[in-house]
C-alpha cells in the first residue's frame, strides 16, 4: 500500500512508523497512563486496516487522524494529548515554509498528486514544471492574502472547489469563444507584428493556429474556433489558383477548356485545403503554450453557419478533410498512428445532414467513422439547442461551447439587436460539493435546504472574488484578447470592466455529485422515478440562486456541470475524512461528475441520454452527456442510430470508446488497469508492459481526451465504467 506524503510524493506504508510515533508519545506520560505494547500494536494494525478500506493511497494527515482516533478510543487521553501537541508543533514549523517542499518534489518529479492533476500535461518537461512551480507560489499567495479565510477553509475541506487557484493571483479568466472571423477579416497583431487579412486558405489556417497559441497563453481554460470563419478563404484561394492556371495555359500556348480549367483548379484547391487542415492538426498538437501543454482548443463544424450556398459547399470540404485527417490520427515517436488529444471536434447534427437522403449525409457517416476510431467528434443537436438557447428576441440559437462544455448564455448585442457569441468569455468557476450538503444534513430535508443556502452564499462570495479580481484589468494585460480582436478591440489603457457585466460574459456556479447527493437523501439513485423529482428540485434551486445573483449584480451567473478531473478524487477524500466510509456514497475514490448517472449503473444508451437530457436544460452554463461503448468500427450503423437519437433528444453528447497502443509489443486494443501494491496502474494485456512511458492511452475524462494518465480517483472511475451499448 502506498501513502501520499505532505510534499505530494508517494511512499510505501510502514506500520513501524505508526508504532514508533505512538510509542514516543507514550514514553512522555506517567507510567500509570501509558498504553501497553500490545495496545500500541493493535492500534497501529487498526489504522492499517482503515487505510486499506479506503481503496486508495491515504495522506499522512489522514493516517495521523486515524492514529488520534485509535488512541482516544483506548481512553489514553494523556498519550493522545502528547501526540496531538507533537502534531501541532510540527505543523507550525511547516507552516513557516509552505511551498518549498512542494516545489522541490515537482522539480524531482515525485509529487504524485500534482503529476496526475492534468491528464494532458507531462510533468517531467521543464515548461510544465515551471508552470506548476509558479502555480504553487500563486496558490500560496491566494490562500494567504487574496481570498477570505472562510472560502480558503471551505476549499481545503472540499465543501467547495475554487477552480484554478494557481492562476488567481494574475488577472486571468477561464474560457473563450474566439472571434476568429474578426481577426482574419480585419487583421490582428501577434507579438507586436501586424497580421493582415490572409490571401489564401493555407495562410488563414497558419494564422489561426498562431492565434490559438497566443490565446491559450493569455487565459487558463478552453477555447473554441469555428471552421466557418475559415471557409471564405477557400473562395479567395480558388480565384487565386484560377488566375495561375489560366496564366500557365497561356504560357504553354495551348487551349484549355473551361471544364479542364475548373477540374485543375478544384484539384489544386483540394490539395491546399488538405495542407491547411494538416497545419491546424499538427500545429495544435505540437505547439506548446506558456503553461507547458498543447492549447485546449475545440473546432466547431456547423454547416448552418454558412452565409451562402458556395460557402456551405466549401465548408463541407473543410469538414470532410478535418474528419479524414483525424481518422488517420497522428504518429507517435515510434511512428505508429495514434489518437491525438487535440483539437477537440464538435459536429452539429442538423436537417441537412441527419437523414440518409440529406445532402450532407456523407459527412455524418464520416463523422461516425471518426468517432468509432478516434472518439471525436462530439455532437450538438441543432434541433434541441434551438429549443434550449432562446434569446430575448425569442429566437433560438446554435453555437459551440468554449472548450469542452462551458456554454455562453444567449445574448443580443444592444447595438445591433442581433445575437452575439464569438468574442465572449467566461470569468471563472466555483463548484459546490452536493454530497457534502446531503451528508451534513444527516438526511433531514429541512436542514438540507438550510445548509444548501449557506453553501450557495459561500459560492456566491467566492464567485464575486473572481469577478472583482478581473475588475480593473487593463486591456494591455493580454493584447491578443482585449485589443486585437480575439474577444474585443479595446484601446490601450482601457479596462475590460464593461465586458464583465450585462451578460456579455458569464461566470459559473459549478456542481458535482448529484447522484451521491440524491442517494444520501433518498437512499436511491436519481434515476429512480421516486427520486428524480428531488434531483430536479436541487438543480432548479441552484438555477434560482444564479437568477437572484444575476438580478442583484447585473452579472450573468450560470449553472455549470463541472468537468471534475482531479477534483473528483479530492472531493471523495474529503467526504471520507468528514463522514467515513458510507456504502454507495463515499466508498469510492471518486464522486460523480455533475448530473451524470453513476458509472457503475447499468442502463441502456438511449435511456441514459433521454434521462440526462432533462438535466442539460437545467445546466445552461455548460453540460455534456456521454455513453460508454465498445469498439464500434465494424458497427457504424449503430453509431449512426445513436447520432440520430442525439439529434432528437439531447443537446450535447459524446461516445466514449478506447484508443490505446503499446510501444513494446504493438498491441492496439484496450490497455487495462491492474492493482500493484495497493495502487491502480496501466498494463498491456498482451505483453504485460507497465511502463507508462512506453504506451499511448487515450480516454475521455472531462469532455476533452486525456493522454498523460490520471490520479487514482479518476483511474478508478475509468476502471468502473460499464458499457451502455
CORRAPE-V975043 format. One record per pair of residues at least 12 apart in sequence whose C-alpha atoms are under 8 Angstrom apart, sorted by the first residue. I is the first residue (numbers start at 1). GAP is how many residues later the second one is. If there is no record, write none. Layout:
<<I & GAP> <I & GAP>>
This chain:
<<1 & 12> <1 & 51> <1 & 56> <1 & 676> <1 & 677> <1 & 678> <2 & 55> <2 & 56> <2 & 675> <2 & 676> <2 & 677> <3 & 54> <3 & 55> <3 & 56> <3 & 57> <4 & 53> <4 & 54> <4 & 55> <4 & 56> <4 & 108> <5 & 54> <5 & 55> <6 & 53> <6 & 54> <6 & 55> <7 & 94> <7 & 95> <7 & 98> <7 & 104> <8 & 94> <8 & 97> <8 & 102> <8 & 103> <8 & 104> <8 & 105> <8 & 106> <9 & 96> <9 & 101> <9 & 102> <9 & 103> <9 & 104> <10 & 100> <10 & 101> <10 & 102> <15 & 29> <15 & 30> <15 & 33> <18 & 26> <18 & 49> <19 & 21> <19 & 22> <19 & 25> <21 & 62> <22 & 18> <22 & 45> <22 & 57> <22 & 61> <23 & 17> <25 & 54> <25 & 55> <25 & 57> <25 & 58> <26 & 53> <26 & 56> <28 & 51> <28 & 54> <29 & 49> <29 & 50> <29 & 53> <33 & 43> <33 & 45> <33 & 46> <34 & 42> <34 & 45> <35 & 41> <43 & 24> <43 & 27> <43 & 28> <44 & 23> <46 & 24> <47 & 16> <47 & 19> <47 & 20> <47 & 23> <50 & 16> <51 & 12> <52 & 626> <54 & 527> <54 & 533> <54 & 534> <54 & 535> <55 & 533> <55 & 534> <55 & 623> <56 & 533> <56 & 622> <56 & 623> <56 & 656> <56 & 657> <57 & 621> <57 & 622> <57 & 655> <62 & 515> <68 & 12> <68 & 15> <68 & 16> <98 & 42> <99 & 37> <99 & 38> <99 & 41> <102 & 34> <103 & 30> <103 & 33> <106 & 17> <106 & 23> <106 & 26> <106 & 27> <107 & 22> <109 & 14> <109 & 15> <112 & 599> <113 & 598> <116 & 450> <116 & 592> <116 & 593> <116 & 594> <116 & 595> <117 & 448> <117 & 449> <117 & 593> <117 & 594> <118 & 447> <118 & 448> <118 & 590> <118 & 592> <119 & 587> <119 & 588> <119 & 589> <119 & 590> <119 & 591> <120 & 173> <120 & 174> <120 & 221> <120 & 586> <120 & 587> <120 & 588> <120 & 589> <121 & 171> <121 & 172> <121 & 587> <122 & 170> <122 & 171> <122 & 586> <125 & 167> <126 & 166> <127 & 163> <127 & 164> <127 & 165> <128 & 163> <128 & 164> <128 & 165> <129 & 163> <130 & 161> <131 & 159> <131 & 160> <131 & 161> <134 & 32> <135 & 30> <135 & 31> <135 & 32> <136 & 30> <137 & 29> <138 & 27> <138 & 28> <138 & 29> <138 & 30> <138 & 31> <139 & 26> <139 & 27> <139 & 28> <139 & 29> <139 & 30> <141 & 28> <142 & 23> <142 & 24> <142 & 26> <142 & 27> <146 & 23> <147 & 318> <151 & 307> <151 & 311> <157 & 417> <158 & 275> <158 & 412> <158 & 413> <158 & 416> <158 & 417> <159 & 273> <159 & 274> <159 & 277> <159 & 296> <159 & 412> <160 & 270> <160 & 271> <160 & 272> <160 & 273> <160 & 295> <160 & 299> <161 & 269> <161 & 270> <161 & 271> <161 & 272> <161 & 406> <162 & 267> <162 & 268> <162 & 269> <162 & 300> <163 & 265> <163 & 266> <163 & 267> <163 & 268> <164 & 56> <167 & 53> <168 & 298> <168 & 301> <171 & 298> <171 & 299> <171 & 302> <171 & 306> <172 & 46> <172 & 47> <172 & 48> <172 & 298> <173 & 46> <173 & 47> <173 & 48> <173 & 253> <173 & 254> <173 & 255> <173 & 297> <174 & 45> <174 & 46> <174 & 47> <174 & 48> <174 & 251> <174 & 252> <174 & 253> <174 & 254> <174 & 255> <175 & 44> <175 & 45> <175 & 46> <175 & 47> <175 & 48> <175 & 227> <175 & 228> <175 & 231> <175 & 250> <175 & 251> <175 & 252> <175 & 253> <176 & 45> <176 & 46> <176 & 47> <176 & 48> <176 & 226> <176 & 227> <176 & 247> <176 & 248> <176 & 249> <176 & 250> <176 & 311> <177 & 46> <177 & 47> <177 & 48> <177 & 223> <177 & 224> <177 & 225> <177 & 244> <177 & 245> <177 & 246> <177 & 247> <177 & 248> <177 & 310> <178 & 45> <178 & 46> <178 & 47> <178 & 244> <178 & 245> <178 & 246> <178 & 308> <178 & 309> <179 & 46> <179 & 243> <179 & 244> <179 & 306> <179 & 307> <179 & 308> <180 & 28> <180 & 45> <180 & 46> <180 & 49> <180 & 242> <180 & 305> <180 & 306> <181 & 48> <181 & 49> <182 & 303> <182 & 304> <183 & 301> <183 & 302> <183 & 303> <184 & 12> <184 & 13> <184 & 14> <184 & 20> <184 & 23> <184 & 24> <184 & 45> <185 & 12> <185 & 13> <188 & 292> <188 & 296> <188 & 297> <189 & 291> <189 & 295> <190 & 21> <190 & 24> <190 & 290> <198 & 35> <199 & 34> <199 & 37> <199 & 38> <200 & 33> <200 & 34> <200 & 36> <200 & 37> <200 & 40> <201 & 29> <201 & 30> <201 & 32> <201 & 33> <201 & 35> <201 & 36> <201 & 71> <201 & 72> <201 & 75> <202 & 70> <202 & 71> <202 & 73> <202 & 74> <202 & 75> <202 & 77> <203 & 73> <204 & 26> <204 & 29> <205 & 25> <205 & 71> <205 & 72> <205 & 74> <205 & 75> <206 & 70> <206 & 73> <206 & 74> <208 & 72> <209 & 70> <209 & 71> <209 & 74> <209 & 75> <211 & 269> <212 & 72> <212 & 83> <212 & 85> <213 & 71> <213 & 74> <213 & 75> <213 & 76> <213 & 82> <214 & 75> <214 & 266> <215 & 265> <215 & 266> <215 & 271> <216 & 73> <216 & 79> <216 & 80> <217 & 72> <217 & 73> <217 & 74> <218 & 260> <218 & 262> <218 & 263> <221 & 75> <221 & 182> <222 & 73> <222 & 74> <222 & 75> <222 & 76> <222 & 180> <222 & 181> <222 & 182> <223 & 73> <223 & 74> <223 & 75> <223 & 179> <223 & 180> <224 & 73> <224 & 74> <224 & 75> <224 & 76> <224 & 176> <224 & 177> <224 & 178> <224 & 179> <225 & 72> <225 & 73> <225 & 74> <225 & 75> <226 & 73> <226 & 74> <226 & 75> <226 & 76> <227 & 72> <227 & 73> <227 & 74> <227 & 75> <227 & 88> <227 & 91> <227 & 92> <228 & 73> <228 & 74> <228 & 75> <228 & 77> <228 & 78> <228 & 87> <231 & 80> <231 & 81> <231 & 83> <231 & 84> <231 & 87> <232 & 79> <234 & 35> <234 & 39> <234 & 80> <235 & 76> <235 & 79> <237 & 32> <238 & 27> <238 & 28> <238 & 31> <241 & 24> <241 & 27> <241 & 28> <242 & 19> <242 & 20> <242 & 23> <245 & 16> <245 & 19> <245 & 20> <246 & 15> <273 & 45> <273 & 48> <274 & 47> <277 & 41> <277 & 44> <277 & 45> <278 & 47> <281 & 61> <281 & 62> <282 & 48> <284 & 58> <284 & 59> <285 & 55> <285 & 56> <285 & 57> <285 & 58> <294 & 48> <295 & 47> <296 & 46> <296 & 47> <296 & 48> <296 & 107> <297 & 45> <297 & 46> <297 & 47> <297 & 106> <298 & 44> <298 & 45> <298 & 46> <298 & 47> <298 & 48> <298 & 104> <298 & 105> <298 & 106> <299 & 44> <299 & 45> <299 & 46> <299 & 47> <300 & 45> <300 & 46> <300 & 47> <300 & 48> <300 & 100> <301 & 18> <301 & 44> <301 & 45> <301 & 46> <301 & 47> <302 & 45> <302 & 46> <303 & 12> <303 & 13> <303 & 45> <304 & 46> <316 & 44> <316 & 47> <319 & 44> <320 & 43> <320 & 46> <323 & 43> <323 & 44> <323 & 47> <324 & 42> <324 & 46> <326 & 13> <326 & 44> <326 & 48> <327 & 42> <327 & 43> <327 & 46> <327 & 47> <329 & 45> <334 & 329> <338 & 321> <338 & 322> <338 & 323> <338 & 358> <339 & 35> <339 & 320> <339 & 321> <339 & 359> <340 & 358> <341 & 357> <341 & 363> <341 & 364> <341 & 365> <341 & 366> <342 & 363> <344 & 32> <344 & 33> <344 & 60> <344 & 360> <344 & 361> <345 & 31> <345 & 32> <345 & 33> <346 & 30> <346 & 31> <346 & 32> <346 & 33> <346 & 34> <346 & 54> <347 & 20> <347 & 30> <347 & 31> <347 & 32> <347 & 33> <348 & 31> <348 & 32> <348 & 33> <348 & 34> <349 & 15> <349 & 30> <349 & 31> <349 & 32> <349 & 33> <349 & 294> <349 & 298> <350 & 31> <350 & 32> <350 & 33> <350 & 297> <354 & 290> <354 & 293> <364 & 276> <365 & 271> <365 & 275> <368 & 268> <368 & 271> <368 & 272> <369 & 264> <369 & 267> <371 & 284> <372 & 259> <372 & 260> <372 & 261> <372 & 264> <372 & 267> <372 & 285> <373 & 259> <373 & 260> <373 & 286> <374 & 285> <375 & 280> <375 & 281> <375 & 282> <375 & 283> <375 & 284> <375 & 325> <376 & 278> <376 & 279> <377 & 277> <378 & 274> <378 & 275> <378 & 276> <378 & 277> <379 & 264> <379 & 267> <379 & 273> <379 & 274> <379 & 275> <380 & 266> <380 & 267> <380 & 271> <380 & 272> <380 & 273> <381 & 265> <381 & 266> <381 & 267> <381 & 269> <381 & 270> <381 & 271> <382 & 16> <382 & 265> <382 & 269> <383 & 264> <383 & 265> <383 & 268> <384 & 263> <384 & 264> <384 & 265> <384 & 266> <384 & 267> <385 & 12> <385 & 13> <385 & 266> <386 & 12> <388 & 229> <389 & 20> <389 & 21> <390 & 20> <391 & 19> <391 & 20> <391 & 21> <391 & 28> <392 & 18> <392 & 19> <392 & 20> <393 & 19> <397 & 13> <397 & 22> <399 & 22> <401 & 221> <402 & 23> <404 & 298> <404 & 299> <404 & 300> <405 & 158> <405 & 217> <405 & 218> <405 & 219> <405 & 298> <406 & 154> <406 & 215> <406 & 216> <406 & 217> <407 & 213> <407 & 214> <407 & 215> <407 & 216> <408 & 13> <408 & 16> <408 & 17> <408 & 18> <408 & 97> <408 & 98> <408 & 212> <408 & 213> <408 & 214> <409 & 94> <409 & 97> <409 & 147> <409 & 149> <409 & 211> <409 & 212> <411 & 92> <411 & 93> <422 & 65> <423 & 62> <423 & 63> <423 & 64> <423 & 65> <424 & 63> <424 & 80> <424 & 81> <425 & 62> <425 & 79> <425 & 80> <425 & 81> <426 & 79> <426 & 80> <426 & 81> <426 & 82> <427 & 39> <427 & 40> <427 & 43> <427 & 73> <427 & 78> <427 & 79> <427 & 80> <427 & 81> <428 & 35> <428 & 38> <428 & 39> <428 & 79> <428 & 80> <429 & 34> <429 & 78> <429 & 79> <429 & 80> <429 & 81> <430 & 29> <430 & 32> <430 & 33> <430 & 78> <430 & 79> <430 & 80> <431 & 28> <431 & 78> <431 & 79> <431 & 80> <431 & 81> <431 & 131> <432 & 23> <432 & 24> <432 & 27> <432 & 77> <432 & 78> <432 & 79> <432 & 80> <433 & 78> <433 & 79> <433 & 80> <433 & 138> <434 & 77> <434 & 78> <434 & 79> <434 & 80> <434 & 82> <434 & 83> <435 & 78> <435 & 79> <435 & 81> <435 & 82> <435 & 83> <435 & 85> <435 & 140> <435 & 150> <436 & 81> <436 & 139> <437 & 14> <437 & 15> <437 & 18> <437 & 80> <438 & 79> <438 & 80> <438 & 82> <438 & 83> <439 & 78> <439 & 81> <439 & 82> <439 & 140> <443 & 77> <443 & 78> <443 & 79> <444 & 77> <445 & 76> <456 & 86> <456 & 89> <459 & 50> <460 & 89> <463 & 44> <463 & 45> <463 & 46> <467 & 33> <467 & 40> <470 & 26> <470 & 27> <471 & 24> <471 & 25> <471 & 26> <471 & 29> <472 & 23> <472 & 24> <472 & 25> <473 & 22> <473 & 23> <473 & 24> <474 & 18> <474 & 19> <474 & 20> <474 & 21> <474 & 22> <475 & 15> <475 & 16> <475 & 17> <475 & 18> <475 & 19> <475 & 20> <475 & 21> <476 & 16> <476 & 17> <476 & 18> <482 & 14> <500 & 55> <501 & 53> <501 & 54> <501 & 55> <502 & 52> <502 & 53> <502 & 54> <503 & 51> <503 & 52> <503 & 53> <504 & 52> <505 & 50> <505 & 51> <506 & 49> <506 & 50> <506 & 51> <506 & 52> <506 & 115> <507 & 48> <507 & 49> <507 & 50> <507 & 51> <508 & 49> <508 & 50> <508 & 51> <508 & 52> <508 & 113> <509 & 37> <509 & 48> <509 & 49> <509 & 50> <509 & 51> <510 & 49> <510 & 50> <510 & 51> <510 & 52> <510 & 84> <511 & 48> <511 & 49> <511 & 50> <511 & 51> <511 & 83> <512 & 49> <512 & 50> <512 & 52> <512 & 79> <512 & 80> <512 & 81> <512 & 82> <512 & 83> <513 & 78> <513 & 79> <513 & 80> <513 & 81> <513 & 82> <514 & 12> <514 & 21> <514 & 78> <514 & 79> <514 & 80> <514 & 81> <514 & 82> <515 & 77> <515 & 80> <515 & 81> <515 & 82> <515 & 83> <516 & 68> <516 & 69> <516 & 75> <516 & 76> <518 & 13> <518 & 16> <518 & 17> <519 & 65> <519 & 66> <520 & 65> <526 & 71> <527 & 70> <527 & 84> <536 & 79> <539 & 76> <539 & 79> <539 & 80> <540 & 78> <542 & 17> <543 & 15> <543 & 16> <543 & 75> <546 & 12> <546 & 13> <558 & 61> <558 & 62> <558 & 63> <559 & 59> <559 & 60> <559 & 61> <559 & 62> <559 & 63> <560 & 59> <560 & 60> <560 & 61> <560 & 62> <560 & 63> <561 & 32> <561 & 33> <561 & 34> <561 & 58> <561 & 60> <561 & 61> <561 & 62> <561 & 63> <562 & 31> <562 & 32> <562 & 60> <562 & 61> <563 & 30> <563 & 31> <563 & 139> <563 & 140> <564 & 29> <564 & 138> <565 & 136> <565 & 137> <565 & 149> <566 & 144> <566 & 145> <566 & 147> <566 & 148> <568 & 22> <568 & 23> <568 & 24> <568 & 25> <568 & 145> <568 & 146> <569 & 20> <569 & 21> <569 & 22> <569 & 142> <569 & 143> <569 & 144> <569 & 145> <570 & 20> <571 & 19> <571 & 20> <572 & 14> <572 & 16> <572 & 17> <572 & 18> <572 & 19> <572 & 141> <573 & 16> <573 & 17> <588 & 125> <589 & 123> <589 & 124> <589 & 125> <589 & 127> <589 & 128> <590 & 123> <590 & 124> <590 & 126> <590 & 127> <595 & 17> <595 & 20> <596 & 16> <596 & 29> <597 & 15> <599 & 118> <599 & 121> <599 & 122> <599 & 123> <600 & 120> <600 & 121> <600 & 122> <601 & 121> <602 & 120> <602 & 121> <602 & 122> <603 & 121> <604 & 120> <604 & 121> <605 & 22> <605 & 23> <605 & 119> <605 & 120> <606 & 36> <606 & 39> <608 & 19> <609 & 16> <609 & 17> <609 & 18> <609 & 37> <609 & 40> <609 & 41> <609 & 44> <610 & 39> <610 & 40> <612 & 13> <612 & 38> <613 & 36> <613 & 37> <613 & 38> <616 & 34> <616 & 35> <623 & 29> <624 & 28> <624 & 29> <624 & 30> <624 & 79> <625 & 27> <625 & 28> <625 & 29> <626 & 27> <626 & 28> <626 & 29> <626 & 30> <627 & 27> <627 & 28> <627 & 29> <627 & 96> <627 & 97> <627 & 98> <628 & 27> <628 & 28> <628 & 29> <628 & 93> <628 & 94> <628 & 95> <628 & 96> <628 & 97> <629 & 26> <629 & 27> <629 & 28> <629 & 94> <629 & 95> <629 & 96> <630 & 27> <630 & 28> <630 & 93> <630 & 95> <631 & 26> <631 & 27> <656 & 43> <656 & 44> <657 & 42> <658 & 12> <658 & 40> <658 & 41> <659 & 38> <659 & 39> <659 & 40> <660 & 35> <660 & 36> <660 & 37> <660 & 38> <661 & 34> <661 & 35> <661 & 36> <662 & 22> <662 & 27> <662 & 32> <662 & 33> <662 & 34> <663 & 31> <663 & 32> <663 & 33> <664 & 23> <664 & 25> <664 & 30> <664 & 31> <665 & 21> <665 & 22> <667 & 17> <667 & 19> <670 & 14> <670 & 15> <671 & 12> <671 & 13> <671 & 14> <671 & 26> <672 & 12> <672 & 13> <672 & 47> <673 & 42> <673 & 46> <679 & 33> <680 & 32> <680 & 35> <680 & 36> <697 & 12> <701 & 13> <701 & 17>>
